[in-house]
Structures are given as C-alpha cells and as structure tokens.
Amino acid sequence: MVVCGDDGLAHRLAAELRGVYDEQVTLVVPPATRVARQPVVGRARASALLDRVSAAVTRAAGNGNGTDGRTAGARISPTPGAVRLLEAPEASEAVLAEAGVERATALALVYDDDETNIRAALTARRLNPRLRLVLRLYNRRLGQHIEALLDQAATLASGGTDGEAEPFDASTTVLSDADTAAPALAATAVAGTTKVVQTDGLMLRAVERPPSRPGEVADPGLCTLALLSATASDPAGADGSEGSGEQGPQLLPGEAAVAAATGRGTVVLETVSYAGPALPAGRSVVPLGSLVSRRLRWSFAGIVGCVVALAIASMAVTGEPPLRATYLTLLDLFAINNPAIGEPAGRQILQLLSGLVGLLLLPVLVAAVLEALGTFRSGSALRRPPRGLSGHVVLLGVGKIGTRVLTRLRELKIPVVCVEGDPEARGLATARRLRVPVVLGDVTQEGVLEAAKIHRAHALLALTSADTTNLEAVLYARSLRPDLRVVLRLYDDDFATAVYRTLRAAHPHALTRSRSVSHLAAPAFAGAMLGRQILGAIPVERRVLLFAAVDVAGHPQLEGRTVAQAFRAGAWRVLALDTAAPGERDLVPDPETGGPGRPSGLIWDLPPTYVLRPEDRVVLAATRRGLADLLGRRQRQGAGA
C-alpha cells in the first residue's frame, strides 16, 4: 500500500493500514520543513488555554487525562520502522516509481489540493493499470468524471492482457474526508448522542440509550451495536478507547454480554431510512412583501386615502360622477390638469390640495424604488441572524468540513447561524444559496458569538482549521453559557481526547464532544484501499464502528450460514440484504449529484434463520479488525510469506 498526502489524514491512514490491517505501507509526505500544519504550530497556545481549564478541575482528573491520552495514542500509531517513509515535495512520476507504485496493490492520494491528487492519479494509472486508486477530492461532480475516466483506462489496459491467473481489482474510489466526517459532526450537534451515517442517500441512524435505572439493561431496540464504557456516566471518567480493557466500550456484543452488562448504556440501531433529495440549488425568490418596508406601506395607504377623500370632495363640490371626479383628482395630483381659473373656490381649493398630495407622493415613490433595489441586492448578500432566533446551531467555520456540515444540517431542517472570519471562504456561497444567516468576524473577539445569538443556541459546532480558535471559542461560549452543548474539531486525536476529558470534568452537566476529522475519515479510506465499499462510520466514544457492503461469495464466514450463525461478537454483524440483481447494484442515482448512488433494494429486517447465498450482498456493521479478518488479509499474507 502506498499513501501520499500532506496532512494528518495521510499519517492516520498509514497507521490504520499498518496497525489494524497489517499491510506493508509506504508513506510519501513533503519534507518536514515544507509541511504546513497550522493547527499543530499553534498547539502550544491551545495547550496553554487548556491548562487554564485544567487548573479549575480536580488534580486526579488532570493527571488521568494525560496518562490515558498517551496510552490511547500509542496504540494507534505504528511502531518505528513499520511504515516506510519517503519525503518528497510532490507525487511526481519519479517519486511514485521510487515508492513502488508499479508493484503496489493500492495507492491513496490524500493531498489537500484536488488538482494535485488528480495529476498524481493520472500518472499512477499510466505506471500501473492494475493499481487500485483511492482519491481524496472535495469536488463531487469532478470526482465522478475522474473516477469514470480512470476506471475506463484500467478496463482498456486489462483487455490487452491474457492469461491472468485471477482477476484484479483496479477500481477507482473517490472519497471526501468532509463527506465522511460531516454526518457524525452534525448528528452530535443536533442530538448529542445520536450517530448518523449517510452515504449517497443511505441513512443509518444509531442512538445511545442509557439504562432506565442502575442495575437494569438498556432497551436493545432493533439491534445492539455497542455497549458504552462503564465510566460513561461519570463526568470525570475517561472516554473509552481500544486500550480501556473490559471497562471500555464493547462493539457488537453478543446477547450474553448485553444481558450481563447491567447499568451500562448501549448504542442501538433505531431507524434506517432514505434521507430524500437535497435542498434545491436554485436562487431564492425575494417575496413581494419584503420589497418595501412597513413604514412605506403605511405611507402609500395614507396617500391612497387622501386621493379617495379628495375624489369624494370633488364629487360633492362639482357634482361630477365618481369616475370623472377620481380622474380629475389624479390629473391634479400629477399636476397635468388645467388650472381651475374662473371655477368655484371649492374646486380651486381641491386642486391645490391635490397638488400638495402629489408633492408628498414623489419622495415616497423614490424611497420605494431605493428600498426595492436594496432588497434585491441583499437577496444575494449574506443574511443577518433574525431577532428572536433560538434553538439553533452556531457553526464556526464554513471551509470544506463546515460547508458539508452546513448542508447536512439544512437537509435535517435545523436552523443554523454561521460565523466566519474570512469573507472569501468557500462555504459563504452555500450559506447565501441556502439563505442561512452569517456573522462575519473573528470568533475570538467579544461580540461575535453574541451576534450569533449564542446565549439562545442549542449547540455550538467549532469546525475551523485552527485548534486554538476552536478551543478558545468553546471556552468563551462556555463562559457565557455553561450548559451549552459543544462539538470541537481538533487536528490531533490525542489532543482531542485530552480536551474532551477536561471540558467534561469542568462542565459535568453539559454535553461535550471533541472529534478529529482524520480519525473519522481514515477507516473509510483504508477500507477503499482494501477493495471494500465502506458506507460510513459511527464513532463510539474513542472507537469507530464501520458499515460496509460485502459480497457473500468468497467469504466462508458468511457463505452458507444463517444470519445468526454469521454473527461474530466483537467483529461483525449482518444488518441488511441487497436484493437487487448483481448488474443493477449501486446504480440508483444520487439525488444530489446525479451519479451512482446508494445500494438499492435493501431489506433490513432479515430473519435470523435466513441462509446467506453466494450471490447475495449484505450490509454489515463491523469493527476495523473484524473487517480485516473477514477479508482474510492476514492469512493470505502469511501463506504468501
């Protein structure tokens, strides 16, 4: 396996492949002097801010944070020398050849720049047509075209070969770390403990259920996916990880383990449904009622009333019929009637009053035109948070991750207020299209969060690219509202663990979640490199539960077994069956992009006695190691050695 990248996702992916799947990995990164990692550079400042909070909590909580964080981080990091490191400014043809792409099974290109990944993918496909490619692209539509292009090149190359011992998988998979992490981030902000995975229109929803009373087992729901750690109800307890032992979270437990785990919360499968199409991308139509202000509308009403009164008076003075009296009044109003010389005094007075009303009408018309033009201009500008807004989500940062989370929240009909310091941020166009209120300003300055109505908000999502900004914003928001639900995006996973524990200990009655995007995205990229279709991932404390679509054929652990027999506690569980024909699978168009989408014909209520056939394809929940064992990677490598 070859991994090329320039940020934390590359290192996390390499560690995932080596530490979990026991693959031979070559990591290509820029030289240390050329790697720009702004969040890590500012980590000293973030640590200082964290120390201020740590001083307010107990000494025991502070000491436990550092020790547990180092232990958890040491497990997921590869041992020295396990990953071959190659430093190069970019993934050129010479660098890819030196990394062994011509002999590699898969290549992951996870640079932050889409153009860099596309250029390297085209070069790699020319060097090795049999190579399985995994690309990190933010542009979804472009990713579909690139995926089709590279797959076509691989197909043409394979057609020219003959005498293959076995078919090779030279597929191309385009993923986005933003799309992978956005569902979990949005779900955490909206429902606190609810986990949602949505990939190409397929939605999997899981929810944490605490036990009803101490000593009782939580409601199992449709399916028990995990048991929470025994310290989950302790505000100062550690967020469970793979190194927490029996007290930590247990993924995919058996029935006996669920029955014995009294007093512990569970993560259960609650609903599985299609989320429907995304919000329309067209421009919003400005309502007619907003063209002019309320004062102008009252001014127009007053002028109309004056015209009616003058017309009635003209009828009484001149004896003209109603239509002719109104017509003469309007002529006087617009000063286009002949002077009333030689006519009765009453008629002359009415003509003077009509001219005065006409003078009053002119500034009102000018003001109405200016207000209408301003309304049309503001219709394409950023909106301000309305008065009385409450129960909304304050989203800090509308970059790559923030934009995806914003779209997800709007799909869920959740009111959002965005805060962004860069007026040229890429997500502002999306916020303008969705008519989401935006506050432009530095979130670390006083008054910015107040302008976003943070004191009446439901949750705060800090998703900027700087750890210090996210942490400082959360600390300031907690000083305004100690019970505010907060979710942080932090670059370093160990640092995210320490921040989570400290904030939870300092504010035991408020929900706190810290998430590393690379931690959420790496399993999906690793699964794609190994040829699996990862539908999504759900974080369970500091561990990850994967959802994947797997063909039954070639897996003796599944083929010919019932659903109950195929279940392996702590490894995998069959959740659904894809009943579509093999040639029609994955052909349901994505409602947002129009490209290939979600699996079709899914049956989620499979009976335990159903026998899995070779032609079946199933959706299963699995741990990372369980999915690796199901594929049999370790056994094949050992046999090959």
Secondary structure, DSSP 8 states (H G I E B T S, - for coil): -EEEESSHHHHHHHHHHHHTT---EEEEE--GGG---HHHHTHHHHHHHHHHHHTTS-HHHHHHHHHHHHHHHHHHS--TTSEEEEE-SS--HHHHHHTTGGG-SEEEEE-S-HHHHHHHHHHHHHH-TT-EEEEE-S-HHHHHHHHHHHHHHHHHHHHT----SS-----EEEE-HHHHHHHHHHHHHHHSSEEEEEETTEEEEEEEE--SSTTS-----SEEEEE--TTTTSTTS----TTSGGGS-EES--HHHHHH-TT--EEEEEEEEE-------S-----GGGSS-HHHHHHHHHHHHHHHHHHHHHHHHH---HHHHHHHHHHHHTT-S---TTS-HHHHHHHHHHHHHHHHHHHHHHHHHHHHHHHHHHHTS-B---TT--S-EEEE--SHHHHHHHHHHHHTT--EEEEES-TT-THHHHHHHTT-BEEES-TTSTTHHHHTTGGG-SEEEE--S-HHHHHHHHHHHHHH-TT-EEEEE-S-HHHHHHHHHHHHHH-TTS-EEEE-HHHHHHHHHHHHHTT-EEEEEEEETTEEEEEEEEESTT-TTTTT-BHHHH-BTTTEEEEEEE-S-GGGTT-SB-TTTSSB-S--SEE----TT-B--TT-EEEEEE-HHHHHHHHTHHHHHHHH-
